[in-house]
């Protein structure tokens, strides 16, 4: 799925859990991974729906900070940032979840 955030076009996709980038080191794994140089968000395949959703929200928050060149350093700044961008982050998360989980459900029928 492609999404526009500020002036950037990002790709957000499910990524196979066996890919090296999702397993960066011994005993370590990524639920989500943002590749800033490629404008790509990877979400680990096979996670429960609730974990996928929270991971998408987490990664989109990184992406919004990057695309808007906004480094959040404190609690108040984070609250201000989410107040400004939270609705769009949640809306994009809803779109991704609908696309991914509706598609998966249709594939089973």
C-alpha positions in Angstrom: 0.0 0.0 0.0 1.3 3.4 -0.9 0.6 6.4 1.3 1.5 10.1 1.1 2.8 11.8 4.3 3.6 15.4 3.8 5.7 15.5 0.6 6.8 11.8 0.7 5.3 8.7 -0.8 5.8 5.7 1.5 5.2 2.0 0.9 3.8 0.0 3.8 3.8 -3.7 3.5 3.9 -7.0 5.3 7.3 -8.6 5.3 8.1 -12.2 5.7 9.3 -13.0 9.2 12.2 -15.0 7.9 13.8 -12.0 6.1 17.1 -11.0 7.6 16.0 -7.4 8.2 13.2 -8.7 10.4 15.8 -10.7 12.4 18.8 -8.4 12.8 20.7 -10.5 15.3 20.8 -13.5 17.5 17.7 -13.6 19.7 16.5 -10.3 18.2 13.6 -9.6 15.9 11.7 -6.6 14.6 7.9 -6.4 14.7 8.2 -3.4 12.4 11.0 -1.7 10.6 11.1 1.7 8.8 13.7 2.0 6.0 14.0 5.8 5.7 16.3 5.6 2.6 13.7 3.6 0.7 10.6 5.3 2.2 9.4 1.8 3.2 7.7 0.5 6.3 8.0 -3.3 6.9 5.5 -5.0 9.2 6.3 -8.5 10.3 3.9 -11.1 8.8 2.0 -13.5 11.0 1.5 -11.2 14.0 -1.9 -11.2 15.8 -4.1 -8.5 14.5 -3.9 -6.3 17.6 0.0 -6.5 17.6 0.0 -5.7 13.9 -2.2 -2.6 14.5 0.0 -1.3 17.4 3.1 -1.9 15.3 1.7 0.0 12.3 0.8 2.9 14.6 4.3 2.9 16.1 6.1 2.8 12.7 3.8 5.5 11.2 4.7 7.8 14.1 8.4 7.4 13.2 7.5 8.1 9.5 5.5 11.2 10.4 8.4 12.5 12.5 10.8 11.9 9.6 8.6 13.3 6.8 7.8 16.5 8.8 11.4 16.8 10.0 10.2 16.8 13.6 12.3 15.3 16.4 10.2 14.8 19.5 12.3 14.9 22.7 9.9 15.2 25.6 6.5 14.2 26.8 4.8 17.6 26.0 6.4 17.6 22.5 5.1 14.1 21.9 1.6 15.0 23.0 1.7 18.1 20.7 3.0 15.9 17.9 0.2 13.3 18.3 -2.4 16.0 18.7 -1.3 17.4 15.3 -1.0 14.1 13.5 -2.8 11.4 15.5 -6.0 11.4 13.5 -4.1 10.9 10.3 -1.9 8.2 11.8 -5.0 6.3 13.0 -6.8 6.8 9.7 -3.9 5.4 7.7 -3.6 2.5 10.2 -7.3 1.7 9.7 -6.8 1.7 5.9 -3.9 -0.6 6.1 -5.6 -3.0 8.5 -8.7 -3.2 6.3 -6.6 -3.8 3.2 -4.5 -6.5 4.8 -7.0 -8.3 6.9 -9.9 -8.1 4.5 -7.6 -9.4 1.8 -6.5 -12.3 4.0 -10.1 -13.1 4.8 -11.1 -13.0 1.1 -8.2 -15.3 0.3 -9.6 -17.9 2.7 -13.1 -18.0 1.1 
